[in-house]
Amino acid sequence: MNILVAEDERVQCHLLDEYLTGRGYKVQVAFDAATAWEKMQKDRPDVILLDLHMPGGTGLGFLKKRNGSAGHRNIPVIVITGMDDPLVLRMVEQSEVLSVLSKPVDMMLLDVTLESVRCGLPSKPAVTPGG
């Protein structure tokens, strides 16, 4: 499975890349929203791990653009965030994401969520950051 990690925090990105690669996933990384969009266009991922705060555009802007693209709107997105603003989180949930995981990422929960993507399960587990 091909995973695009869009995360500007280099340590977090490195940890996710190392963990996912070690689990046998092909991983692409992008440190800003514009690069994430370009990488998604070039090598369509099976799933996107998306931070909400990035340079070059926000995660919400990325989701809006993805949802407006017929060729990309069905790519599952797992939002990874430290944000706990209820309004923003509600906007994220309305953007048809698979899940919202809080930072630091619970790797076991990430594994379960990725397995649901791999198996094509329609479930939509959501974890509210901070709770």
C-alpha positions as CSV (number, residue, x, y, z in Angstrom):
1,M,0.0,0.0,0.0
2,N,1.3,3.5,-1.0
3,I,0.9,6.1,1.8
4,L,1.5,9.8,1.4
5,V,2.5,11.5,4.7
6,A,1.9,15.2,4.6
7,E,3.5,16.6,7.7
8,D,5.7,19.6,8.3
9,E,7.1,18.5,11.6
10,R,10.2,16.7,10.5
11,V,10.6,14.6,13.6
12,Q,7.0,13.4,13.4
13,C,7.3,12.8,9.7
14,H,10.5,10.8,10.2
15,L,8.9,8.7,12.9
16,L,5.9,8.0,10.7
17,D,8.0,7.2,7.6
18,E,10.3,4.9,9.6
19,Y,7.4,3.1,11.3
20,L,5.3,2.7,8.1
21,T,8.3,1.6,6.0
22,G,9.2,-1.0,8.7
23,R,5.6,-2.3,8.4
24,G,6.1,-2.8,4.6
25,Y,4.3,0.2,3.3
26,K,5.6,2.4,0.4
27,V,5.9,5.9,1.9
28,Q,6.1,9.3,0.2
29,V,6.6,12.4,2.4
30,A,5.7,16.0,1.8
31,F,6.5,18.8,4.2
32,D,3.9,21.3,2.9
33,A,0.5,21.1,1.3
34,A,1.6,22.2,-2.2
35,T,4.2,19.4,-2.4
36,A,1.6,16.9,-1.0
37,W,-0.8,17.9,-3.8
38,E,2.0,17.5,-6.5
39,K,3.0,14.1,-5.1
40,M,-0.6,12.9,-5.0
41,Q,-0.9,13.8,-8.7
42,K,2.3,12.0,-9.8
43,D,2.0,8.8,-7.8
44,R,-1.6,8.3,-6.5
45,P,-1.5,7.1,-2.9
46,D,-3.8,4.5,-1.5
47,V,-4.2,6.7,1.7
48,I,-3.0,10.1,2.9
49,L,-1.9,11.0,6.4
50,L,-2.6,14.7,6.6
51,D,-1.5,17.3,9.2
52,L,-3.8,20.3,9.4
53,H,-1.1,23.0,9.9
54,M,1.4,23.1,7.1
55,P,3.2,25.7,5.0
56,G,1.9,26.2,1.5
57,G,-1.8,25.7,2.5
58,T,-3.7,24.2,5.3
59,G,-4.9,20.6,5.7
60,L,-8.5,21.9,5.4
61,G,-7.6,23.6,2.1
62,F,-6.0,20.4,0.9
63,L,-9.2,18.5,1.8
64,K,-11.4,21.0,0.0
65,K,-9.3,20.7,-3.1
66,R,-9.2,16.9,-2.9
67,N,-13.0,16.8,-2.5
68,G,-13.4,19.0,-5.6
69,S,-11.3,16.7,-7.7
70,A,-13.2,13.8,-9.3
71,G,-10.0,11.8,-9.6
72,H,-8.8,12.2,-6.0
73,R,-11.9,12.6,-3.8
74,N,-12.1,8.9,-3.1
75,I,-8.5,8.7,-1.7
76,P,-8.9,8.0,2.0
77,V,-7.5,10.6,4.3
78,I,-6.4,10.1,7.9
79,V,-6.0,13.5,9.6
80,I,-3.2,13.7,12.2
81,T,-3.4,16.8,14.4
82,G,-2.6,18.3,17.8
83,M,-5.5,20.8,17.3
84,D,-8.5,20.6,19.6
85,D,-10.6,23.4,18.2
86,P,-14.1,21.9,18.0
87,L,-15.1,24.1,15.0
88,V,-12.1,23.0,13.0
89,L,-12.5,19.4,13.9
90,R,-16.1,19.5,12.9
91,M,-15.1,21.0,9.5
92,V,-12.6,18.2,9.2
93,E,-15.2,15.5,9.9
94,Q,-17.5,17.1,7.3
95,S,-14.6,16.8,4.7
96,E,-15.1,13.1,4.4
97,V,-12.0,11.9,6.2
98,L,-11.6,8.3,7.3
99,S,-10.3,9.2,10.7
100,V,-8.9,12.0,12.9
101,L,-6.0,10.9,15.1
102,S,-4.4,13.1,17.7
103,K,-0.7,13.7,18.2
104,P,1.3,12.0,19.4
105,V,0.0,9.3,17.1
106,D,-1.2,6.0,18.7
107,M,0.6,3.6,16.3
108,M,-1.8,0.8,17.2
109,L,-4.8,2.9,16.3
110,L,-3.0,3.9,13.1
111,D,-2.4,0.3,12.3
112,V,-6.1,-0.6,12.8
113,T,-7.2,2.3,10.6
114,L,-4.7,1.5,7.8
115,E,-5.9,-2.2,8.0
116,S,-9.4,-1.0,7.4
117,V,-8.2,0.8,4.3
118,R,-6.3,-2.2,3.1
119,C,-9.3,-4.4,3.5
120,G,-11.7,-1.9,2.0
121,L,-13.8,-1.6,5.1
122,P,-16.3,1.3,5.0
123,S,-16.0,2.0,8.7
124,K,-15.1,5.6,9.7
125,P,-13.4,5.5,13.1
126,A,-12.8,9.0,14.5
127,V,-10.8,10.0,17.5
128,T,-11.2,13.5,18.8
129,P,-7.9,15.0,19.7
130,G,-7.4,15.6,23.3
131,G,-10.1,13.0,24.2
